């Protein structure tokens, strides 16, 4: 069974893990997610654990750094970063490394990951009604970028957390039998990242608390590409039983 559930409201990629993202009108949906998404990350050199990456939960100020990309061999690649002071520094420069190390109070170094650095899966999706419900419960007007989705859906139904019912199904974008599509694998369990304002990095702990109470700390879903193609803002979003 195929049923339309809404339209694509926004498309985002994050060239450097935990730094600011880019809003796109269209994007390729490839086998490794959206090209250019989380292909770079800064590693904490003094951390020998299984998750050594520098992320906003440990260093919220990272959200105030804005990567700049250019096309290299047909793929968007982050080359520079605009710092909170307004300086545009090369991503692999010693100057940027030293600035982040000093701000974090620990040595870091940039790494490029061919297929990206993802927490759970290569694609993330959330419904705007879910964000609005968490905002209502927390008393905040929430910017969707707090949730760092790749795909933001505006559902025809105002029901929040309806994405939970899409787990185990295919999600298609656009009309036709060969349109781009993703699998929906698991719910997105949230962390303190959603507390931080995407522009100022100011913290509002009541947001995560609201997500915990509203839906056992889950908002949105993770998935992987099922069919490649181009997705665009305004495309119809359909859920397909598989």
C-alpha positions in Angstrom: 0.0 0.0 0.0 1.2 3.5 -0.9 -0.1 6.6 0.9 0.9 10.2 0.6 1.8 11.7 4.0 3.1 15.2 3.1 5.7 17.1 1.2 9.4 17.9 1.7 9.7 21.2 3.6 13.5 21.4 3.8 16.7 19.6 2.8 19.9 20.0 4.7 23.5 18.8 4.7 26.3 19.3 7.3 29.7 19.4 5.6 31.6 19.2 8.9 30.1 17.2 11.8 28.4 19.4 14.4 29.2 22.7 12.6 26.4 24.7 10.9 24.5 23.1 8.1 23.5 24.2 4.6 19.9 24.5 3.5 19.3 23.2 -0.1 16.5 23.4 -2.6 17.5 20.1 -4.2 20.0 17.4 -3.5 21.1 14.1 -4.9 20.1 11.1 -2.8 23.0 8.7 -3.2 24.0 5.4 -1.8 26.0 7.2 0.9 23.4 9.7 1.7 23.5 13.3 0.5 26.8 14.1 -1.2 29.0 16.3 1.0 27.1 15.4 4.2 29.3 15.0 7.3 32.3 14.1 5.2 34.6 15.9 7.6 34.9 15.8 11.4 37.3 17.0 14.0 38.8 14.3 16.2 39.8 14.7 19.8 43.4 13.5 19.8 43.4 12.7 23.5 40.4 10.4 23.2 41.1 6.7 22.5 37.5 5.6 22.9 35.1 4.4 20.2 33.7 7.8 19.5 36.6 10.3 19.3 34.8 13.0 17.3 34.4 16.5 18.5 30.7 17.3 18.6 28.4 20.0 19.9 27.3 18.0 22.9 30.9 18.3 24.2 31.6 21.7 22.7 28.5 23.7 21.8 30.5 26.5 20.3 31.2 24.3 17.3 27.7 25.2 16.1 28.9 28.8 15.5 31.4 27.7 12.8 30.1 27.8 9.2 31.7 25.5 6.6 32.0 26.8 3.0 31.9 24.3 0.2 32.8 24.1 -3.5 32.4 21.5 -6.2 35.4 19.1 -6.5 35.0 16.3 -9.1 31.3 16.7 -9.1 30.8 16.5 -5.3 30.5 19.4 -2.8 33.5 19.5 -0.5 34.1 21.8 2.5 37.2 23.9 1.9 36.9 26.8 4.4 35.2 27.6 7.7 33.9 31.0 8.7 34.7 31.4 12.4 32.5 33.2 15.0 34.8 36.3 14.5 34.0 36.3 10.8 37.4 35.0 9.6 37.3 32.5 6.7 40.0 29.9 7.4 41.0 26.9 5.4 39.5 23.8 6.8 42.8 22.0 7.1 44.7 25.0 8.3 46.8 25.0 11.4 45.2 28.3 12.4 41.7 26.7 12.5 43.0 23.7 14.3 44.7 25.8 17.0 41.6 28.0 17.4 39.3 25.0 18.0 41.9 23.2 20.2 42.1 26.4 22.4 38.3 26.8 22.6 37.7 23.1 23.3 40.7 23.0 25.7 42.1 19.9 24.1 44.0 19.0 20.9 41.9 18.3 17.8 42.6 17.5 14.2 40.4 17.4 11.1 39.7 14.1 9.4 38.0 13.4 6.0 35.8 10.4 5.9 35.0 9.1 2.3 31.5 8.0 3.1 30.8 10.3 6.0 30.7 10.2 9.8 27.1 9.3 11.0 25.8 8.5 14.5 23.4 5.8 13.3 22.6 5.9 9.6 23.3 8.0 6.5 19.9 9.7 6.4 17.7 11.4 9.0 14.2 12.6 8.6 11.7 14.4 10.9 8.2 15.8 10.6 7.6 19.5 11.3 4.6 18.6 13.6 7.0 16.7 15.8 9.3 19.7 16.2 6.3 21.9 16.9 5.0 19.6 19.6 8.3 19.6 21.4 8.4 23.3 21.1 4.9 23.7 22.5 5.8 21.4 25.5 9.0 23.3 26.2 7.6 26.8 25.6 9.9 27.5 22.7 9.6 28.3 19.0 12.0 25.8 17.7 14.2 26.2 14.6 14.2 22.8 12.8 18.0 23.0 12.5 18.2 22.1 16.2 17.3 18.5 15.1 19.9 18.4 12.3 17.7 16.5 9.8 18.6 15.8 6.2 15.0 15.8 5.2 12.2 17.9 6.9 8.7 16.8 6.1 5.6 18.9 6.4 2.9 16.2 6.9 -0.7 16.6 5.9 -1.7 15.4 9.4 -0.8 17.6 12.4 -0.2 14.5 14.5 3.3 14.7 16.1 5.7 11.7 16.2 3.8 9.9 13.4 7.2 9.0 11.9 7.3 6.2 14.5 4.6 4.4 12.5 6.8 4.7 9.3 9.6 2.5 10.8 10.1 -0.7 8.6 8.5 1.0 5.6 9.9 2.7 2.5 9.6 6.5 2.2 9.5 7.8 -1.4 9.9 11.4 -2.7 8.0 12.6 -5.7 5.7 10.8 -8.1 6.3 7.6 -10.1 7.6 4.1 -9.5 11.3 4.9 -9.8 11.4 8.0 -7.6 14.1 8.4 -5.0 13.3 6.5 -1.8 14.8 5.6 1.6 14.2 2.9 4.1 13.1 3.8 7.6 15.3 1.8 10.0 14.9 3.1 13.6 13.7 6.0 15.7 16.0 8.9 16.3 16.9 8.9 20.0 17.7 12.5 20.9 20.6 13.9 23.0 21.6 17.3 24.3 22.2 18.6 20.8 18.6 19.7 20.5 19.1 22.0 23.5 21.5 24.3 21.6 20.4 27.2 19.4 21.9 26.6 15.9 23.0 30.2 15.6 24.2 31.2 19.1 24.8 27.8 20.7 22.8 29.0 23.8 21.4 26.1 25.8 17.8 25.5 26.7 17.7 22.2 28.7 13.9 22.2 28.8 13.8 21.1 25.1 15.4 17.7 25.7 13.3 17.2 28.8 10.2 17.9 26.7 11.2 15.3 24.1 11.8 12.7 26.9 8.3 13.3 28.3 6.6 13.5 25.0 7.9 10.5 23.2 10.5 8.6 25.3 13.3 10.9 24.0 12.7 10.0 20.3 11.9 12.4 17.5 12.3 11.6 13.8 13.9 8.5 12.2 17.0 7.2 10.7 17.3 5.4 7.4 19.3 4.5 4.3 18.9 5.1 0.5 16.7 2.6 -1.2 16.5 4.3 -4.7 18.9 7.0 -5.8 17.8 10.2 -7.5 17.2 13.9 -6.9 15.0 15.2 -4.2 13.6 18.7 -4.0 11.7 20.9 -1.6 8.0 20.5 -2.4 8.2 16.9 -3.5 5.4 14.7 -2.4 6.4 12.3 0.4 4.8 8.8 0.4 5.0 5.8 2.8 5.1 2.4 1.2 4.6 -1.0 2.9 7.5 -3.3 2.1 
